[in-house]
Amino acid sequence: MNKTLIVFSLSLVLPLLMLSQTDTVKAKFVDEQEAEKYYNIGIDNLNAKRIAEALNAFNKAIEVKPAFEKAYYNRGLTYQDMLRNKEALDDFTKAIELNPNSDLYYYSRAQVKASGTDKDGAIEDYGKAITLNPKNAEACYYRGVLKFEKENYAGASADFTMAIESKPDYAYALNDRGSAKRMLNDIPGAIQDYSKAIKANPGLAFIYNNLGSVKKKNNDLQGAVDAYTTAVTMKTDYFIAYNNRGIAKFDQGDFKGALSDFNKAILLNSEYAFAYNNRSAAKFKLLDYKGAVEDCSQAIKLNGAYGYAYMNRGIAKEMLRDEKGSCQDMKKAIELGVDQAKNYLSDCK
């Protein structure tokens, strides 16, 4: 009888190697340590302005710990330093997704948007930052700046006030609230804010220039001259303040002093059309009609749409008995929106 051999083929079943809960926690802890190590290296490099090294370290931190919100945020700051705004926006957005309760993340994303074309998006992000932290003075200030640019002067003033309430010595906010008040025709309020800004930071020349402008508007011509003088003393290449002081001196009847200031403004900036037009007015008062025509022509060369330069040149040409040229300039001034030039058209045939 034949016997059938039954052969068993045995398969070895290896036990699965499972990490215990304790081992899993240990592995996670190691990853956390590794991510923190790269993160701290990134922070050190970012503070030292070693931008490429910082970026590399934050990349490694995120690779080890993909939900590392602070690493995303600081990598966003690194991209911002590199002017890589698209990547910065992406990282700030990721940080917000991981932690939507940080006013700092919204503020930083707003800064990037504000530096580009998304001004409305920046205003919205500043608003979210302020909602999360009403004492974020910087967010209040920069939202005010954007509102000022949009000619929402009342809204800008309100935002600057919020910034000042959180930071009473905030010179830039005080200055800009003064500018908003000026646009709202609150001249005493503007003078008060510019004065407070100077007290908060007496080393900012532009505040003295702004103070001079509202003092002039308030018919305090000598006060305006004094403020402009402080501005140019502090900042010797401040051509705008020289031009403005020249206007104040002109209004005082000091035409030679005005001429000297306009000369200085042009010396500092030979492409400053306003100073050429203003110098022409001083030359006109000093009976230098030919010089006045030449300065207006230079202003028009620099800015072909400068209606007041056309009108002033027309007036000077009239004094030189160039009636045809005068009439042509007056008509051009009217085309450019200077209605005052219509007063001189009666002599034109």
Summary of the structure (lengths in Angstrom):
residues: 349
radius of gyration: 33.1
end to end distance: 142.5
largest distance: 145.0
contacts: 1150
relative contact order: 0.04
helix: 76%
strand: 0%
